[in-house]
Amino acid sequence: MDLLRVDEFRRVIPKHNAMLVDAKLFISDELVTEDTAFEQLCDAASLKSVAYALGMPDIHQGYGVPIGSVVGLKDVIVPAAVGYDINCGMRIILTPFDYKEVQPHLRELAHSIHRDVPLGEGKTNVTLNREKFAAVLEGGVKAYLEIRTDNQRLEDSRRREDEYEDLNKIEENGTMKGDVRAVSNKAFDRGHKQLGTLGGGNHFVEIQRVERIYDEKLAERFSLRKDQVTIMVHTGSRGFGHQVGDDYMREAKRLNAARSPNAHLCFLDVEAEEGRNYIGAMFAAANFAFVNRQIVTAFVRAAVRHIFGADVHLPILYDVPHNMAKKESRFNEPLWVHRKGATRAFPASRMQGTPYADVGQPVLIPGSMGTASYVLIGTEESRESLYSVNHGAGRVMSRSAAIGRYRKSGKKHRKEAQITDEEFDEAMKGIVLVCEDKRSIKEEAPMAYKDIDEVIKVVVGAGLAKPVARMVPLAVLKG
């Protein structure tokens, strides 16, 4: 598809056919993207009441809309533009230690975390009864703080001073207005045993070293320094969120397929009962994800303290989602801003009442497994992206292409993997890897993703965020 070049970091797809607005992309010539992702963005620009359809530097094909997209809509909400893993998000835990202090204990620390945090799909961990689970879905982290679970390992790991300190450094304070009445029994049953689990795919816990500081003053404000060890957590709403997404994508298709760009991208009117129900269920899934990351954080803290001492202070830097729809205002115009594989990047003016009101929101962007991750800060200039940036590097290779597959066509044969075992081992050299399936882990190999440094170059070059620090992995835990 032909893109109109605006400048080095911006492209436009002018509105045509059913599009109601232009589609704008923040991208460079070096970032390869399949045409199907651009076509999906054009479909998003064709939605009823659309005001903005934006592609981030990590844009790649998704379901309904591309992963790495931001869609602003006036009076409809689109479940597929949020996705199945509602409020999948990033969190960074700060440690007081330098790399040299942690390196001798790195493998022990990674396996200690794995002992308490199950990796991979379909796993269970912390089970809540119906009453307590409903409270979490409706009240998020604030409700969780008042709940005692039956998981003794978790209760031994929790500290109230940690949990209350965390609240102000979680987007929305970890609490949205969830409505458990809008949640199906199937979603409820799938979720009530899955808190404290990581999941599969690109979810991870990563022990990192701060390799480079770009802005000493901002880094100090964020309590970051060169060679410091940090721990990044990436997980979401697990099977619960997936079921909520599936339930309401079906409902949107049933109600509005004829009025939508295609059968995969159907909307709900926000003032209709079904739209209000989806918003309540989506926020319930968001609360699940916030609490899930809170529980994983408790287990990570316990593992660090087991090795380095019970008095170690391990605050979080920030916790931010990247699969959400929220009502926000731009130029005094209220919009339902859908971020799918995209994360909020608020400047200081939009962080009033938070610990970062003086500088702006920490923006957390991981690379692929084995490559760098970044901490940035939101800018006023990001208003043109609805105060949003990408959530990661973005795939350039499908999972099946990366790993190879057996297929049947008369007889069984193997589709060869594009990434060899030797290439994977070389890419992960020097990094402690803890995973459930050593074969399928190649789906997440660094070469299956875009170059994170080029992606960040676009973000910074377009003025959407300023870099603060670059981290590299020491140990990776994945499903």
C-alpha positions in Angstrom: 0.0 0.0 0.0 1.3 3.5 -0.9 1.9 5.8 2.0 2.2 9.5 1.7 5.4 10.7 3.3 5.0 13.7 5.6 8.5 13.7 7.2 11.1 11.2 8.3 8.9 9.8 11.0 5.3 10.3 9.7 3.3 8.8 6.9 -0.4 9.3 6.0 -2.9 7.1 4.2 -5.4 9.6 2.7 -9.0 8.7 3.2 -10.5 6.7 0.4 -13.3 4.3 -0.2 -15.2 4.0 3.1 -12.6 5.8 5.2 -14.0 8.8 7.2 -10.6 10.2 8.2 -7.0 9.9 7.1 -5.0 7.2 8.8 -1.7 8.6 10.3 1.4 6.5 11.0 4.5 7.2 13.0 7.0 5.0 11.2 10.3 5.1 9.3 11.5 3.5 6.1 13.6 1.0 8.1 10.5 -0.5 9.8 9.0 -3.2 7.7 5.2 -3.7 8.0 2.9 -5.9 6.1 0.2 -4.3 3.9 -2.5 -6.2 5.9 -1.8 -4.1 8.9 -2.2 -0.9 6.9 -5.5 -2.3 5.5 -6.7 -2.9 9.0 -5.9 0.6 10.0 -7.9 1.8 7.0 -10.8 -0.3 8.3 -10.5 1.4 11.7 -10.6 4.8 9.9 -14.0 3.7 8.5 -15.7 3.1 11.8 -18.8 5.0 12.8 -17.9 8.3 14.6 -14.2 7.8 14.1 -12.0 10.9 14.8 -8.5 9.4 14.7 -6.9 6.3 13.3 -3.2 6.1 14.2 -0.5 3.6 13.7 2.5 3.3 16.1 6.0 2.3 15.0 5.5 -1.3 16.1 2.3 -1.7 14.0 1.7 -5.2 12.7 -1.3 -7.3 11.8 -3.8 -8.1 14.6 -7.4 -9.1 14.9 -9.8 -6.4 13.7 -7.3 -3.6 14.1 -3.5 -3.7 13.9 -1.5 -4.3 17.1 0.2 -1.0 17.7 -2.8 1.2 16.9 -4.7 4.0 18.5 -8.3 4.7 17.5 -10.3 7.7 18.8 -14.1 7.3 18.6 -16.9 9.7 19.7 -19.8 7.6 20.6 -19.1 3.9 19.9 -16.7 1.4 21.5 -15.0 -1.5 19.7 -14.1 -4.7 21.6 -11.7 -5.8 18.9 -9.8 -2.5 19.1 -9.0 -3.3 22.7 -8.3 -7.0 22.1 -8.6 -10.2 24.0 -5.9 -9.5 26.6 -7.6 -6.5 28.2 -5.2 -4.4 30.3 -2.1 -6.4 29.4 0.5 -4.0 30.7 4.0 -3.3 31.9 5.4 -2.7 35.4 8.9 -2.0 36.6 10.2 -2.9 40.0 13.2 -1.0 41.2 16.0 -2.6 43.2 18.8 -0.9 45.2 21.4 -3.2 43.7 24.0 -2.9 41.0 24.6 -5.6 38.5 27.7 -6.9 40.2 25.8 -7.5 43.4 23.1 -9.5 41.7 25.0 -11.4 39.0 26.3 -14.2 41.3 22.7 -14.9 42.4 21.0 -14.4 39.0 20.0 -17.9 38.3 18.9 -18.6 41.8 16.7 -15.4 41.7 15.1 -16.3 38.4 14.2 -19.8 39.6 13.0 -18.5 42.9 10.5 -16.3 41.1 9.5 -19.2 38.9 8.7 -21.3 42.0 5.9 -18.9 42.9 4.8 -17.6 39.5 3.5 -20.2 37.0 4.6 -19.6 33.4 2.6 -20.6 30.3 -1.0 -20.8 29.2 -3.7 -22.4 31.2 -1.9 -22.3 34.6 -3.6 -21.5 37.9 -2.2 -20.1 41.1 -4.1 -17.9 43.6 -7.7 -18.9 43.9 -10.4 -16.6 45.3 -13.9 -17.5 46.3 -16.8 -15.9 44.4 -17.3 -13.1 46.9 -13.7 -12.0 47.0 -13.2 -12.4 43.3 -16.2 -10.3 42.6 -14.8 -7.6 44.9 -11.5 -7.6 43.0 -13.3 -7.3 39.6 -15.3 -4.3 40.8 -12.6 -2.6 42.9 -9.2 -3.6 41.6 -6.1 -3.1 43.7 -7.9 -1.0 46.3 -10.3 -3.9 46.9 -7.4 -6.4 46.9 -5.7 -4.5 49.6 -8.6 -5.3 52.0 -8.7 -9.0 51.1 -6.8 -11.9 52.6 -6.4 -14.8 50.3 -6.1 -18.5 51.2 -2.6 -18.7 49.5 -0.2 -18.7 52.4 2.9 -18.1 50.2 1.3 -15.0 48.9 0.2 -13.8 52.3 3.7 -14.3 53.6 5.0 -12.2 50.7 2.7 -9.3 51.0 3.5 -6.1 52.9 0.9 -3.5 53.4 3.4 -0.6 53.2 4.5 -1.9 49.8 1.0 -2.2 48.5 -0.2 1.2 49.7 3.0 2.8 48.3 2.3 1.1 44.9 -1.2 2.6 44.5 -0.1 6.1 43.4 2.2 4.6 40.8 -0.4 2.5 38.9 -2.5 4.0 36.2 -5.9 4.8 37.5 -4.5 3.8 41.0 -5.1 0.2 39.8 -8.9 0.6 40.2 -11.6 1.1 37.5 -15.3 0.9 37.8 -15.9 -2.7 37.0 -19.3 -4.3 36.8 -19.4 -7.9 37.7 -23.0 -8.2 36.5 -21.8 -7.7 32.9 -19.4 -10.6 33.2 -20.4 -14.0 31.9 -20.3 -17.1 34.2 -17.8 -18.6 31.8 -15.4 -15.7 32.2 -15.9 -15.8 36.0 -15.1 -19.5 36.1 -12.0 -19.1 33.8 -10.5 -16.3 36.0 -11.0 -17.0 39.6 -8.1 -19.4 39.8 -5.6 -17.6 37.6 -4.4 -14.6 39.6 -0.7 -14.6 40.1 0.1 -16.3 36.8 2.1 -15.0 33.8 0.6 -16.6 30.8 2.2 -17.6 27.5 3.2 -15.7 24.3 5.1 -12.5 24.8 4.4 -12.2 28.6 7.5 -12.2 30.8 9.3 -11.4 34.0 12.7 -9.9 33.1 15.6 -9.1 35.3 17.4 -6.2 33.7 20.5 -4.0 34.0 20.3 -0.2 33.3 22.8 0.0 30.5 22.5 3.7 29.6 21.1 6.9 31.0 20.0 9.5 28.5 18.8 12.2 31.0 20.5 12.3 34.4 18.0 14.6 36.0 15.0 12.6 34.9 16.7 9.3 35.7 17.4 10.5 39.3 13.7 11.6 39.5 12.7 8.1 38.6 15.3 6.5 40.9 17.2 5.0 38.0 21.0 4.9 37.7 23.5 3.2 35.4 24.2 -0.5 36.2 21.2 -0.7 38.5 19.1 -3.9 38.4 15.4 -3.5 37.6 12.7 -6.1 37.1 10.0 -5.7 34.5 6.7 -7.6 34.6 4.5 -8.0 31.5 1.2 -9.8 31.9 -2.5 -9.1 31.7 -6.0 -10.4 32.4 -5.4 -14.0 31.3 -8.3 -16.3 30.5 -10.7 -13.9 32.2 -10.0 -11.0 29.8 -9.9 -13.3 26.8 -13.4 -14.5 27.6 -14.7 -11.0 28.2 -13.3 -10.0 24.8 -14.7 -13.0 23.1 -18.2 -12.5 24.6 -18.5 -8.9 23.5 -16.9 -9.3 20.1 -19.6 -11.8 19.4 -22.2 -9.4 20.8 -20.9 -6.5 18.7 -21.0 -8.7 15.6 -24.6 -9.9 16.3 -25.8 -6.3 16.7 -23.8 -4.3 14.2 -22.1 -6.4 11.6 -24.0 -4.8 8.8 -23.0 -1.3 10.0 -19.3 -2.1 10.6 -16.3 -2.1 8.2 -16.1 -5.9 8.4 -17.1 -8.9 10.6 -14.0 -8.7 12.7 -14.3 -5.0 13.5 -17.8 -4.4 15.0 -18.8 -1.7 17.4 -21.2 -1.1 20.3 -23.0 2.2 20.9 -21.7 3.5 24.3 -25.2 4.7 25.3 -26.8 1.4 24.6 -27.1 -1.3 27.2 -24.7 -3.6 25.4 -22.1 -0.8 25.2 -22.4 0.0 28.9 -22.1 -3.7 29.7 -19.0 -4.0 27.7 -17.4 -1.0 29.4 -18.2 -2.5 32.8 -16.9 -5.9 31.9 -13.8 -4.4 30.3 -13.0 -2.4 33.4 -13.5 -5.6 35.5 -10.9 -7.3 33.3 -8.7 -4.3 33.8 -9.0 -4.7 37.5 -8.1 -8.3 37.2 -4.9 -7.4 35.3 -3.9 -4.7 37.8 -4.3 -7.2 40.7 -2.5 -9.9 38.7 0.5 -7.7 38.3 0.3 -6.7 42.0 0.4 -10.4 43.1 3.2 -11.2 40.7 5.1 -8.2 42.2 4.6 -9.6 45.7 6.2 -12.9 44.7 9.1 -11.1 42.9 9.7 -9.0 46.0 9.7 -12.2 48.2 12.3 -13.8 45.9 14.6 -10.8 46.1 14.2 -10.5 49.8 14.9 -14.2 50.3 18.3 -13.8 48.8 19.3 -10.2 49.7 17.5 -9.6 53.0 14.1 -8.9 54.4 14.5 -5.2 54.7 15.2 -4.5 51.0 13.0 -1.7 49.6 11.6 -2.6 46.2 9.3 0.2 45.0 7.7 0.2 41.6 8.5 2.9 39.0 5.1 2.7 37.3 2.4 0.3 36.0 0.8 1.1 32.6 -1.7 -0.8 30.4 -1.5 -1.2 26.6 -4.8 -2.9 25.7 -7.5 -0.5 26.9 -10.3 1.9 25.9 -10.9 4.9 28.1 -12.8 8.1 27.8 -10.3 11.0 27.5 -10.5 14.6 26.3 -8.5 16.1 23.4 -9.0 19.8 22.6 -12.1 19.6 24.9 -13.5 16.9 22.7 -14.4 13.7 24.7 -13.3 10.5 22.9 -13.2 6.8 23.6 -9.4 6.3 23.0 -8.7 2.7 22.1 -5.1 1.6 22.6 -4.3 -1.8 21.3 -0.7 -2.7 21.6 -0.2 1.0 22.4 0.4 2.6 25.8 -0.5 6.0 27.3 2.3 8.7 27.4 0.9 11.6 29.4 2.9 14.8 29.9 3.1 16.6 33.2 0.0 18.6 32.6 -2.0 15.4 32.5 -0.4 13.8 35.6 -1.7 16.3 38.2 -2.5 14.6 41.5 0.1 11.9 40.9 3.7 11.5 42.0 4.8 12.5 38.5 2.9 15.8 38.2 6.1 17.7 38.0 7.7 15.7 35.1 5.2 13.5 33.3 4.4 9.9 33.1 7.0 7.2 32.9 6.6 5.3 29.6 7.7 1.7 29.6 8.5 0.1 26.3 10.1 -3.4 26.2 11.9 -4.9 23.2 11.8 -8.5 22.3 13.3 -11.2 24.4 17.1 -10.8 24.4 17.1 -7.1 23.3 16.8 -3.8 25.1 13.9 -2.1 26.9 13.4 1.6 27.4 12.0 4.0 30.0 10.8 7.2 28.4 8.7 10.2 29.5 5.6 11.6 28.0 5.7 15.0 26.2 3.1 17.7 25.3 3.9 17.1 21.7 2.3 13.6 21.9 -1.1 15.2 21.7 -1.1 14.4 18.0 -0.9 10.7 18.9 -3.7 11.1 21.5 -0.9 11.0 24.1 0.1 7.5 23.1 3.2 5.5 22.0 3.9 1.9 21.0 3.9 -0.9 23.6 6.9 -2.8 22.3 9.0 -3.7 19.2 6.3 -5.4 17.0 6.5 -8.6 15.2 8.0 -9.0 11.7 7.7 -12.8 11.6 4.6 -15.0 12.5 4.9 -17.5 15.3 4.5 -20.4 12.9 7.2 -19.0 10.6 9.6 -18.6 13.5 9.1 -22.0 15.0 8.0 -24.2 12.0 4.9 -26.4 12.0 3.8 -29.8 11.2 1.0 -29.7 8.6 -1.1 -32.3 6.8 -1.5 -32.2 3.0 -2.1 -35.8 2.0 0.8 -36.8 4.4 2.4 -35.2 7.4 5.3 -32.9 6.6 7.2 -30.2 8.4 7.3 -26.5 7.6 10.9 -25.6 8.4 11.5 -22.9 11.0 13.0 -19.6 9.8 14.9 -19.4 13.0 17.4 -22.1 13.7 18.3 -23.4 17.1 21.8 -22.1 16.7 20.5 -18.6 15.8 18.3 -18.6 18.8 21.0 -19.7 21.2 23.4 -17.0 19.8 20.7 -14.3 20.3 20.2 -15.4 24.0 23.9 -15.9 24.8 24.7 -14.7 28.3 21.1 -14.4 29.4 19.5 -16.8 31.9 16.4 -18.2 30.3 13.6 -19.9 32.3 10.7 -21.2 30.2 8.1 -23.9 30.1 8.5 -25.1 26.5 12.0 -24.9 25.1 10.7 -25.6 21.5 7.9 -23.0 21.4 10.0 -20.3 23.1 11.5 -19.7 19.6 8.3 -17.9 18.7 9.6 -15.1 20.9 13.1 -15.0 19.5 14.6 -11.5 19.0 14.8 -11.9 15.2 11.0 -12.4 15.1 10.6 -8.8 16.1 11.4 -5.3 14.8 14.6 -3.5 15.9 13.6 -1.9 19.2 16.2 0.8 18.8 14.8 1.9 15.4 11.3 1.9 16.9 12.5 4.1 19.7 14.2 6.4 17.2 10.8 7.0 15.6 9.1 7.7 18.9 11.8 10.2 20.0 12.2 11.7 16.5 8.5 12.3 16.2 8.5 14.0 19.6 6.1 11.6 21.2 8.4 10.8 24.2 11.8 11.6 25.6 14.3 8.7 26.5 15.4 8.4 30.1 17.1 5.0 30.3 17.9 1.9 28.3 17.9 -1.5 30.0 19.3 -4.9 28.8 18.2 -8.4 30.0 20.1 -10.5 32.5 17.4 -13.2 32.9 14.1 -13.9 31.2 11.2 -15.9 32.5 8.6 -16.8 29.8 5.8 -19.3 29.2 
